[in-house]
Amino acid sequence: MITATSMMYIYTETPLHAGVGSGLSSVELPIQRERHTQYPMIQGSSIKGKLRALISDQCGSNSDGRVKALFGHEHETQETDQLHAGALIVSDARILLFPVRSLEGVFAYTTSLDILERFRKDLIHVHQEQTFPQLPSTRLKNGQALVTEHSKVITSGSDPDLLLEEFSFEVSKSQQVTSVAHWLAEHALPFDGYWAEKLRSSLVVLADDDFRDFVLYSTEVITRIAIDQEKKTVKEGALWTEEHLPADTLLYAPIYATNERRPIEKGQEPRQGLALLQEAQTLSQQAGPYLQLGGDETVGRGFVKVRWSPPVPLTGSATGRP
């Protein structure tokens, strides 16, 4: 039974390649995407594996018992497959904000009502939705967009427009979008100061189809090679393309915890999920706010800044929901 929840926010500081192996399109190494929406994502197993390695390093020589309590046994064998699972449950990271080049303001943080409604649903699931603002009720048509009241990404003039990449959008200012931007800057963004103000003045809510097209076709695609050191030419077969989530993308991953599953000595009580989740957060934050996710670590890819929301204890039914 889930007894504690939290939310992890992941902000890409360098382009991130969480790959799926080879692809069938012109991009040979595409990124992970949801099957039904084609939105970018990061599988929870990747995040959990990185957290396990990070926390193991933080715990040092005393890591074995604490790490197994949080993450379970690393290598399942015939001798260990009947032993306990870990208490920490890490969900897939979903897209929340996607940066798109803008004629004004350099770039805009884009999202859609579909993305925001999914985010609200996930906030409800982790019992942290109480302060999330009301969303606009009007569905947007393709070519329409909502911006904050003091937006800095729209053109000046009596008939302002929004130009993202080579596309023009009919814009309307919205107090509700302003409230959403302020909430995200305060609760989700792992920065304050300049970047928080940037989000408050650069948030754009697009029609669902328009947003999907941007996350499909405006990711970063790079060409990589390997050099034959003797001939100083490209090795045969060593020319390929990789897709990356661009820097300044914001994702989120719900995190859950159960009570300790590890066998305990007679007379002892298992540790509660809230305490275990707090320990995981503390150990992660002690190592610093940065993680490296995905591939290409040695060429500086996949460095992200992480922000955790405060853990919330749960009581109730076997589902972990009150």
Order of alpha helices (4+ residues) and beta strands (2+ residues): beta-beta-alpha-alpha-beta-beta-beta-alpha-beta-beta-beta-alpha-alpha-beta-alpha-beta-beta-beta-alpha-beta-beta-beta
